């Protein structure tokens, strides 16, 4: 598994853990702030996964041989 894919999944799990953890620990404004940070982590993780998927689907570019000058 690529580092970028591991990073994306890690951020998604981290965001979910923040949201669930702060739901039970924090009150009102603190939970709202923590939930926003958790959502930012989830979106960042999803963005990393999209980049990984985009890189995997691109074919490798073939280099054209340069013409020799005479």
Protein Blocks (a to p, Z undefined) as FASTA:
>chain_A
ZZklmmmmmmmmmmmmmmmmmmmmmgcklmmmmmmmmmmmmmmmmmmmmmmmmmmmpccd
ddddddddZZ
